[in-house]
Amino acid sequence: GKIKSGKAKGGDGWQSQQSSPTGRTRRNSLTQLRYTMQNEFLGGSSPLHSRFWWCFKHPITRVVTCTFTLFTNLYVYYGDPASFSPAKSYGTFVGDIYHGVFQPDDPEWLALRWLLMLIVAGLGTWLGILIQQRVLRDYCHLTLFGYDNHRDPNRDPLADQDGAFLVVGAVVCGLWFVSLKVYGLLLGTLGVDSKHIPDASMYGWTFAGYNLALAGVLTFLSDWFLLGSVVDQMLQSVNQEGSAGRLAYAGVESSGDHPRADYVKFAPCVRLLAPPLRRAAAWWVPRRVLLTRLWLALGWPTMGAFMIVYFGKIMNVLEPAAGGAQEQLEGVTVGAEMNRFWSREWNDEYTRMIAASLVATCNLAIVTQEWDFPNFSTAEPVKIMAVDFSNLVFKTPVFIRKPIEWLSWFMSSRLRIPKVAPEIYISGKWLSYFSILFGLLFDWAYWF
């Protein structure tokens, strides 16, 4: 109806045209249409709907990609001349945050920097929860970020906040980086001594130490975890009735939810690999906890010790060259000539850039090779590697929850502040994805 003098004719209160039943029905129809088109678009990358994605997401392809990434990382980190450099380490983004937390300073300046980071962490937590709830879940309807598609009758109510942990972490780290840059720029404008201005230097770390003992070890540990996690998730999926992996690669009949599975059922490689794949999944699932724990127990100490021992050998090469710049250069040259993985002729910027680009590309491929990527609409729970449960739930720290609750109470009349649940929920898929993103962070930082 028409609006006159702030009220609709024949009514007692405010009633705009947008809130009329017709407008509301139209908006709901458009929302449903957008959601349907979004699901069709995202579902196009399913192995059941595309021959390319069926090949790209094949179990053999996924295992080969993870293994290739692991060994290429080994090749890159050992071949980088920075791994033989005793100079102080600098790192964009990672170095800025590291400097903000660990760089020593006078007590008053250190307290000021930490107070800034604490305030920004609270703001980033609130903003990250807002993005997860209002944008990714309620507007974009992404199942990976807590949207309920009503396919799982036993869905945990805490799953509404799925993905919030990662979003909050990304937003907080991004705001830390920006706020420390602004803080440093402001101090420089005010003429403060440069020793109090934060930068990208990493206190206590040389390039050799960061590349091998920190970035190298953590990257390889996450890559090792990722390889085991990919195998574990695939075999769990193959053993679950109606899952995309079972329908696409185990040679079973198609279902009503996946009517296009028939075209892959009679492929020669499906007929050849489906029976052993089903048998392997049936054998693996009852023993998965023991086997994955053995995988981690054997791989993590071995790879970590290997990297640390090699780092010690490099430092023995660099120790005699600690006197002057020329001696340091000669020490680095000698160290580079001792490298077992790279020849002197091949160890140049172009080769290292190609190798780092391959690693970065493989990281993206590993993310997109997940069978339910990118809509993650499956209702089947995926158990976390090395344990027998499918999600983590722990208490939200009081120092995070209380400030946001106070902010919500103070601004409740003006803004829709998201609520913070008393428990933090992390699904098995997100925990597995965390290892991917952790390695991706270091690999892309190295590439940069």
HUVEN-V534866 format. One record per pair of residues at least 12 apart in sequence whose ideal C-beta (glycine too) atoms are under 8 Angstrom apart, sorted by the first residue. I is the first residue (numbers start at 1). J is the second residue. If there is no record, write none. Layout:
i = {I | I}
j = {J | J}
//
This chain:
i = {1 | 1 | 1 | 3 | 3 | 3 | 35 | 38 | 38 | 39 | 39 | 42 | 42 | 43 | 43 | 45 | 45 | 45 | 46 | 46 | 46 | 46 | 47 | 47 | 47 | 47 | 47 | 47 | 48 | 48 | 48 | 48 | 48 | 48 | 48 | 49 | 51 | 51 | 54 | 54 | 56 | 56 | 56 | 57 | 57 | 57 | 57 | 58 | 58 | 59 | 59 | 59 | 59 | 59 | 60 | 61 | 62 | 62 | 62 | 62 | 63 | 63 | 63 | 65 | 65 | 65 | 65 | 66 | 66 | 66 | 66 | 66 | 67 | 68 | 69 | 69 | 69 | 69 | 69 | 69 | 70 | 70 | 70 | 70 | 72 | 72 | 72 | 72 | 73 | 73 | 73 | 73 | 73 | 73 | 73 | 74 | 74 | 75 | 75 | 75 | 76 | 76 | 76 | 76 | 76 | 77 | 77 | 77 | 77 | 77 | 77 | 78 | 78 | 78 | 78 | 78 | 79 | 79 | 79 | 79 | 79 | 79 | 79 | 80 | 80 | 80 | 81 | 81 | 81 | 82 | 82 | 82 | 83 | 83 | 83 | 83 | 83 | 83 | 84 | 84 | 84 | 84 | 84 | 84 | 84 | 84 | 84 | 85 | 85 | 85 | 85 | 86 | 86 | 86 | 86 | 86 | 86 | 86 | 86 | 86 | 87 | 87 | 87 | 88 | 88 | 88 | 88 | 88 | 89 | 89 | 89 | 89 | 89 | 89 | 89 | 90 | 90 | 90 | 90 | 91 | 91 | 91 | 91 | 92 | 92 | 92 | 93 | 93 | 93 | 93 | 94 | 94 | 94 | 95 | 95 | 95 | 95 | 96 | 96 | 96 | 96 | 96 | 96 | 96 | 97 | 97 | 97 | 97 | 98 | 98 | 99 | 99 | 99 | 99 | 99 | 99 | 99 | 100 | 100 | 100 | 100 | 100 | 101 | 101 | 102 | 102 | 103 | 103 | 103 | 104 | 105 | 105 | 106 | 109 | 113 | 113 | 113 | 116 | 116 | 116 | 117 | 117 | 117 | 120 | 120 | 120 | 120 | 121 | 121 | 121 | 122 | 122 | 122 | 122 | 123 | 124 | 124 | 124 | 124 | 124 | 124 | 124 | 125 | 125 | 125 | 125 | 125 | 125 | 126 | 126 | 126 | 126 | 127 | 127 | 128 | 128 | 128 | 128 | 128 | 128 | 128 | 129 | 129 | 129 | 129 | 129 | 129 | 129 | 130 | 130 | 131 | 131 | 132 | 132 | 132 | 132 | 132 | 132 | 132 | 132 | 133 | 133 | 133 | 133 | 133 | 134 | 134 | 136 | 136 | 137 | 137 | 142 | 142 | 142 | 143 | 143 | 143 | 144 | 144 | 144 | 144 | 144 | 144 | 144 | 145 | 145 | 145 | 145 | 146 | 146 | 146 | 146 | 146 | 146 | 148 | 149 | 149 | 151 | 151 | 151 | 152 | 155 | 156 | 156 | 158 | 158 | 158 | 158 | 158 | 159 | 159 | 159 | 161 | 161 | 161 | 162 | 162 | 162 | 162 | 163 | 164 | 164 | 165 | 165 | 165 | 165 | 166 | 166 | 166 | 166 | 180 | 183 | 184 | 184 | 184 | 208 | 208 | 208 | 208 | 209 | 211 | 212 | 212 | 212 | 212 | 212 | 213 | 213 | 213 | 215 | 215 | 215 | 216 | 217 | 217 | 217 | 217 | 218 | 218 | 219 | 219 | 219 | 220 | 220 | 220 | 221 | 221 | 221 | 222 | 222 | 222 | 222 | 222 | 223 | 224 | 224 | 224 | 224 | 224 | 225 | 225 | 225 | 225 | 226 | 226 | 226 | 226 | 226 | 228 | 228 | 228 | 228 | 228 | 229 | 229 | 229 | 230 | 230 | 232 | 232 | 232 | 232 | 233 | 233 | 233 | 233 | 234 | 235 | 235 | 235 | 235 | 235 | 236 | 236 | 236 | 236 | 236 | 237 | 237 | 237 | 238 | 238 | 238 | 238 | 238 | 239 | 239 | 239 | 239 | 239 | 240 | 242 | 242 | 242 | 243 | 243 | 243 | 244 | 244 | 244 | 244 | 245 | 247 | 248 | 248 | 248 | 249 | 249 | 249 | 249 | 249 | 250 | 250 | 250 | 250 | 251 | 251 | 251 | 251 | 251 | 251 | 252 | 252 | 253 | 288 | 289 | 289 | 289 | 292 | 292 | 293 | 296 | 296 | 314 | 317 | 317 | 317 | 317 | 318 | 318 | 318 | 321 | 353 | 356 | 356 | 356 | 357 | 359 | 359 | 359 | 360 | 360 | 360 | 360 | 363 | 363 | 363 | 363 | 363 | 364 | 366 | 367 | 367 | 367 | 370 | 372 | 376 | 381 | 382 | 382 | 382 | 382 | 383 | 384 | 384 | 384 | 385 | 385 | 390 | 390 | 391 | 391 | 391 | 391 | 392 | 392 | 392 | 392 | 393 | 393 | 393 | 393 | 394 | 394 | 395 | 395 | 395 | 396 | 396 | 396 | 396 | 396 | 400 | 401 | 401 | 404 | 404 | 405}
j = {15 | 17 | 20 | 15 | 16 | 17 | 141 | 140 | 141 | 375 | 377 | 374 | 375 | 375 | 377 | 368 | 373 | 374 | 244 | 248 | 258 | 371 | 244 | 245 | 248 | 249 | 264 | 371 | 244 | 247 | 248 | 258 | 260 | 261 | 264 | 260 | 263 | 264 | 248 | 264 | 365 | 368 | 369 | 248 | 369 | 370 | 371 | 249 | 269 | 234 | 245 | 249 | 273 | 277 | 273 | 369 | 230 | 234 | 366 | 369 | 227 | 230 | 231 | 362 | 365 | 366 | 369 | 223 | 226 | 227 | 230 | 366 | 227 | 362 | 223 | 359 | 362 | 363 | 366 | 439 | 220 | 223 | 224 | 227 | 355 | 358 | 359 | 362 | 216 | 219 | 220 | 223 | 359 | 439 | 443 | 220 | 341 | 341 | 342 | 355 | 352 | 355 | 356 | 359 | 446 | 211 | 212 | 215 | 216 | 219 | 446 | 310 | 339 | 340 | 341 | 342 | 339 | 341 | 342 | 347 | 351 | 352 | 355 | 211 | 352 | 446 | 332 | 336 | 347 | 207 | 208 | 211 | 207 | 208 | 211 | 212 | 216 | 314 | 208 | 314 | 317 | 318 | 331 | 332 | 335 | 336 | 339 | 206 | 207 | 208 | 332 | 206 | 207 | 208 | 318 | 321 | 322 | 328 | 331 | 332 | 206 | 207 | 328 | 201 | 202 | 205 | 206 | 207 | 201 | 202 | 205 | 206 | 207 | 209 | 210 | 199 | 200 | 201 | 202 | 200 | 202 | 210 | 445 | 200 | 445 | 448 | 173 | 177 | 200 | 445 | 202 | 441 | 445 | 199 | 200 | 201 | 202 | 176 | 177 | 180 | 181 | 198 | 199 | 200 | 173 | 176 | 177 | 180 | 202 | 203 | 180 | 198 | 199 | 200 | 201 | 202 | 203 | 113 | 117 | 176 | 180 | 198 | 114 | 117 | 203 | 204 | 198 | 201 | 203 | 203 | 195 | 196 | 196 | 196 | 180 | 183 | 198 | 179 | 180 | 183 | 176 | 179 | 180 | 172 | 175 | 176 | 179 | 172 | 175 | 176 | 400 | 403 | 404 | 407 | 175 | 168 | 171 | 172 | 173 | 174 | 175 | 176 | 168 | 171 | 172 | 400 | 404 | 420 | 404 | 407 | 417 | 418 | 171 | 175 | 164 | 167 | 168 | 169 | 170 | 171 | 172 | 161 | 164 | 167 | 168 | 404 | 418 | 420 | 417 | 418 | 167 | 171 | 145 | 146 | 161 | 163 | 164 | 167 | 168 | 418 | 146 | 160 | 161 | 164 | 418 | 416 | 418 | 163 | 167 | 160 | 163 | 163 | 375 | 376 | 375 | 376 | 377 | 162 | 163 | 374 | 375 | 376 | 429 | 430 | 162 | 163 | 164 | 167 | 159 | 160 | 161 | 162 | 163 | 164 | 160 | 377 | 379 | 377 | 378 | 379 | 379 | 379 | 391 | 425 | 391 | 393 | 421 | 423 | 425 | 391 | 425 | 427 | 421 | 424 | 425 | 425 | 426 | 427 | 430 | 430 | 424 | 425 | 424 | 425 | 426 | 430 | 430 | 433 | 434 | 437 | 198 | 198 | 197 | 198 | 199 | 311 | 314 | 315 | 318 | 311 | 446 | 307 | 308 | 310 | 311 | 314 | 307 | 308 | 311 | 442 | 445 | 446 | 307 | 303 | 304 | 307 | 308 | 438 | 442 | 439 | 442 | 443 | 303 | 304 | 307 | 300 | 303 | 304 | 435 | 436 | 438 | 439 | 442 | 439 | 295 | 296 | 299 | 300 | 303 | 296 | 300 | 385 | 435 | 366 | 432 | 435 | 436 | 439 | 292 | 295 | 296 | 299 | 385 | 385 | 432 | 435 | 366 | 432 | 284 | 288 | 292 | 385 | 370 | 382 | 385 | 432 | 371 | 280 | 281 | 284 | 285 | 288 | 281 | 285 | 288 | 382 | 383 | 371 | 380 | 382 | 250 | 277 | 278 | 280 | 281 | 278 | 281 | 282 | 284 | 285 | 380 | 255 | 257 | 380 | 371 | 378 | 380 | 258 | 371 | 372 | 378 | 371 | 261 | 261 | 264 | 371 | 264 | 270 | 273 | 274 | 277 | 274 | 277 | 278 | 281 | 265 | 270 | 271 | 274 | 275 | 278 | 265 | 274 | 265 | 383 | 386 | 387 | 388 | 385 | 386 | 386 | 385 | 386 | 335 | 331 | 334 | 335 | 338 | 331 | 332 | 335 | 334 | 447 | 443 | 446 | 447 | 447 | 443 | 446 | 447 | 440 | 443 | 444 | 447 | 436 | 439 | 440 | 443 | 444 | 440 | 436 | 433 | 436 | 440 | 429 | 429 | 429 | 428 | 427 | 428 | 429 | 432 | 428 | 428 | 431 | 432 | 431 | 432 | 427 | 428 | 425 | 426 | 427 | 428 | 424 | 425 | 426 | 431 | 423 | 424 | 425 | 426 | 423 | 424 | 422 | 423 | 424 | 420 | 421 | 422 | 423 | 424 | 420 | 420 | 422 | 417 | 420 | 420}
//
